[in-house]
Amino acid sequence: MNAVGRMVLLDVRTVSPYHRQGLFMFALYLVLFATRPAVLVPALVLVLTPMVAAYPFNVGDKAALSTLYAVLPVPRRAVVLGHYAWALSTFVVTAGLGTAAAVIMARFEHVAFGPRLLFLVLTAAWGFFAVTVSLQFPLFIRYGYTRLSLLATTLPMALVMGSALKFHLDLDALLDWLPMVWPAGAALIAASVAVTLLLDRRGVRG
């Protein structure tokens, strides 16, 4: 296993004591959106995924894990990339479980949930994830989780929700340009990685 993979496993172990909170939030959203399965996956990814993805920074501030990262036999670049890889894994797991739950709920509620709607839902979830994580992680590297947890958590959600309220586009119009959300989200995350690596090289935080 390479250094980035080892960092992902370290993040998994770091957040494992908090798995019950994550499961509780997941179950809560299942209940809240039981009658609106199409909203479930974007809602989970918008709220739950960034929170779980940021747990290593939260625990790192409390337990001073920067000291541990400094003595690990892995490059500093691998530490940063490992955090982003961990975030991507949380998206995959959350979106996968959320999609399965949404399909089951749609059948139970007798709501149409075909491939076109599923594509729209997953694309919206990816866009939410890309925006929130891309904004959060450089801030956490620069200032730490404790100082900016509220701002870094609420600002991306406010931007996304504000955009959703401002623009009222129908499904057919969305499907014309939604495929661009995937590469655009990937480019946004890549830019965020570059910024985070730059801040980390300057030694602002461990």
N, C-alpha and C positions, 0 to 999 in steps of 0.2 A: 504494500500500500504506500502511495506517495505521501508527501508532507501535507498536501491539502486534504487528502482523505483522512489523515490522522487528526487534523484540526477539526474536521467535521465530527469525528467520533468524540473528540474532547468537548465540543459544543453540546453534543447529545448527552454526554455524562454530566455536563454542567447544569443542564436544564431538567434532567431526569427527576430531581426531587419535586419539581413543580408540575409533573404530568397530570396530577389530579385537577389542578386549576384549569389546565387546558381542556381536559375532558369535560369538566363542568361547563365551561364556556361553549364548547361544541354542542353539548346536549341542550343548553339554554337556547341556542340559535335554532336548533331543530324544532324546539317547542314554539319559539316566536314566529318562525316562518313555515309552520306545518301546512298552512293553507296557501302558501305562496312559494312553491318549490323553485320557480324560476329566479327568485330573488336570493335563495339560500346560498348558492355558491359565491356570488359576488360579495354578499354580506359577510360570509365567513372569511373570505380572503382579505376583505377590506379591514376588518377589525381583528380577527383572531391571528391571522398569519403574521402581520407586522409585530404584534405583541409577542408571539412566541419566538419569532426570528430575533427580536431584540433582547431576549432573556440573557444570552451570554454577556452582553454589555452590562445589563443590570446586575447580574451576579458578579461580574468582573469588577465593578465598582465597589460592591460590598465586601468582596473577599480579596481585593487587591490582586487580581489575577494577572495584572500587567507584569508583576514580578515573575510569576510563573512563565508567562510568555517570553520574557526576556532571557530565561535560562534554558528554554526548550531547544533541542537540537534541530530546529527547523528555521528556515529563513523567515524574516519578518513578512516578506511578501506572501508566504504560504499562510501566515496567521490571518492576514486580511482576506485573501482569497478563500480561505476556509470558512470565514464568517459569511461571505456571500454564497458559497456553495451550500452552507447550512440553511440560509434563507431560501434558496431555490428548492431545497429538499422539503422545507416546510410548505412551500407553495404546492408542490406536487402532491404531497400527502393530503393537505387540506382540500385541494381542488378535487382530488380523486375520491376521498371519502364524502365530500359534499355532493359531488355529482351522483355517486351511488345513492346517497340518501335522498337527493332531489328526485331521481328517477322513481324510486320506490314510493315517495310521497305523492308524486304526480299520478302514479297508477292508482294509489289508494284514494286520491281525491278526484280521480277521473278527469285530470287536467292534461291537455295536449302538451307533450314535451318531446318533440321530434328532434332529428339531427340538426336542423337549422337553428332552432331555439337553443339547443345545447351548445352549438358553436358560438352563438351570440353570448351566452352566459359565461363560457370559459374565456372568451376573448375579453369581455368586460372585466372578469376576475384578474386576468393577466395584466391588463392595463392598470387596474388599481394597485396590484402588487408592485409593478415596476415603478410607479410614481412614488408610493410610500417608502419602499426600501431604498430607492435611489436618493431620496431626500433625507431619510433618517441616518443611514450609515455614515456618511461624511460628518454629520453633526455629532454623532456619538464618538467618532474618532477624534474630532477636534475639541469637543467640550466634555465628553463623558455622558453616560446615561443619566446619572442622578440630576445633573444641572438642567438637562433639557428634555427629560422624559415626557413631560406634559406637552411642551411645544412640538417636539418631534413626532409625537403620537397623534396629536389633534390637527396640526397644520395640514399634513397631506390629505387626511380624511376631509377636512373642510374644503380644500381645493377641489377634490374630486366630487364631493357632493354638491358644491356650488356650481361646478360645470354641468353636472347632471340636471340640476334644476333650471339652469339658464337655457340649455339647448334641448329642445323637444323634437327629436328626430324619430321617424317611424322605422320599423324593423327593416323594410325593404331598402330604405336609404342607408341605414347603418351597414347592411350586408355588402354594399358596394365598396366601402372603404375599410371595413373592419379587419381584413387580412393584413393591412399595414400596421395595425396595432402590435402584432407580434414582433416584427423586426424593429419597429420603433421602440417598443419596450426593451428589447434586447440591447439596442443602441444606448438607451437611457441608462440601463444598468452598467454597461461597459464604461460609459462616461463617468458614472458614479464610482466604479472601481478605480479608474484612473485618478480621480480627485482624492479618493480615500488613500490610495497608495502614496500620492504626493504629500498629503498631510502627515501620513505615518512616517515617511522618510525624513520629514522635518523634525521628527521626535517630539511632536506636541504631546502625544499621549502614548502609553504602551499598548 
